Amino acid sequence: MTTTEKIANAKKRIDELERLIKCWNDSDHDESKIVDFSMNNENKVA
């Protein structure tokens, strides 16, 4: 892998991380959304 390819891959990873950070920051400003998952915790014997 050439240096140019390594730099290109690094830039792609940086762009992906920046998009994730932006997404996380945006979600911090939104109201919290709570999802209620009902769980079935029956004791089952094999």
Residue pairs with C-beta under 8 A, 6 or more apart in sequence:
none
